[in-house]
Amino acid sequence: MAVVVSHLAKSFDSLARQALRQAPLADVVELRLERCGNPGLEPLAQFVRALGKPVIVAVHGAEGFGDFRGDVDERCDILRTAARAGAMFVDIDASHSLALGALEGTKCHRIVSRHAHDGTPEDLAAFEDSVRAVMYEGDLIKLVAHARSTEDGLRMLRHLRGARGGLIAFCSGERGSFTRVLCRIFGSAFTYAAPARIPGEPEPEASAPGQLRVNDLRSLFPPGGISPETAIFGVVGERVRHSLSPRVHDMALKSARLDAVFLAFETDDWQRFLALADDVQFRGFAVTAPFKEAAARSATAGDELVRATLAANTLVRDARGWRAFNTDVHGVRETLERAYKFHREKSGAAQLATGAPLGSAHALILGAGGAARAVVQAVKLGGGRATLAARDERKAQSVARELGARAVAWDAIASTAHDILVHATPVGSLGDEQRSPIPDEWLRPGSLVLDAVYRPLKTKLLTAALARGCTAVPGAEWFVRQAQAQFRLFTQHNADEQMMRAALEHALGGGR
């Protein structure tokens, strides 16, 4: 797939300088001339010769995320000049395709484009056919639809997979950015990116909503570049746009030199998402709130921990469909066992008589979702006892009955004796970091406190726990341990733990 870097400026000189400076980052360079107008045949020809790479020239009005204010004749005149100057392609909106006509006497090809600004059409075949009706032999078609949801982007990729060839397609908007990464896998000849930011220079303008910077886009590709064989992994949840899972897994994939990408897919409709992610290149998903229980129900098979918890945080595609796993249990169990051993040694407690890692420890778990289910199972496997507390008391009682635990009312947290407190809800995560799930005074001095939230590293809950003499354990420990287990399931390779930890620490250190 060719990466097209699209440049936009008010003067042709500025446009040319920017494009020439960033040429090494591009396979193809697009000049958007709607603001600077027609620079003339010779300046364009000089630029094409100096660049030494394929050039697309476009003049878009509002229909193509541009602001050209001239008439159709003026637009077509600029594109004909570009064709004579040696541009390899000119991009013409489908509504003006017949007005431009064939570019006779040149080696230039036409890209006939159509943009949908108000959403992604339900009938993408008809959307494509409307362009085919006004194209000439040898033209390429470019379809860009605005994604209001991840599912819109998946529909566009599915349409691209079944296209007849000669199609460039992806979605605009933030929700559609992932299609710009994946469209090559599904058959698109080009994807489009914004120029890179260069220190000390004005920030280049993106020419369309949802465009990734070219350096950011390329950083998401596997070491050998993206191809139709590239495997797709991702994290799926309601609020995962800023998840650190993609960075951590991506670094591990690159370290293992695997042909795979890992992206974030934000959705509020699990069943629709999974139905649309049916292409065989979607190989596995890390599942987060609130879909862990739904993921377990959706799978064709699950491991014993999924059956025990009725929740899954990992789906892996096999010949029969999606197989479910719960690496949360492994991650939190190992984290709790190591932390509890340290906690007891720090407090001078005697060795556990039972030999079980958690002995007779009593863990109070805040929450009743998929993460809380994993903690209950981990505590039981470690030899401890588990009690659930959730704001929805009926759900807590129901989950406790299913898992062989007990439940208490939310307002009974402070009066419930426990050795370990585990917070297993999203409260206090990035964007909500000023909140704690419980009042500080409810924390029991001298207890062990684990917060499942890993971003920020030091949550309000953990800060309060330290102030009250507790052993505070950040969610990053749980996150890395379960991610390592996921990576093995996804790839059949062991993850580079040092690399995973370094990637997480770097991301957390940047406050992102």
Secondary structure, DSSP 8 states (H G I E B T S, - for coil): -EEEEEEE-SSHHHHHHHHHHTGGG-SEEEEE-TTT----HHHHHHHHHHH-S-EEEE---GGGT----S-HHHHHHHHHHHHHTT-SEEEEEGGGHHHH---TTS--EEEEEEEESS---S-HHHHHHHHHTT--TT-EEEEEEE-SSHHHHHHHHHHHHT--SSEEEEEESGGGHHHHHHTTTTT-SEEEEB----TTS-----SSTT--BHHHHHHTS-TT---TT-EEEEEEESS-TT-SHHHHHHHHHHHTT-SEEEEEEE-S-HHHHHHH--STTEEEEEE-TT-HHHHHHH-SEE-HHHHHHS--SEEEEETTEEEEE-HHHHHHHHHHHHHHHHHHHHHT----TT--TTTT-EEEEE--SHHHHHHHHHHHHTT-EEEEE-SSHHHHHHHHHHHT-EE--GGGTTTS--SEEEE-SSTTSTTSTT--SS-GGGS-TT-EEEES--SSSS-HHHHHHHHTT-EEE-HHHHHHHHHHHHHHHHHSS---HHHHHHHHHHHHHTT-
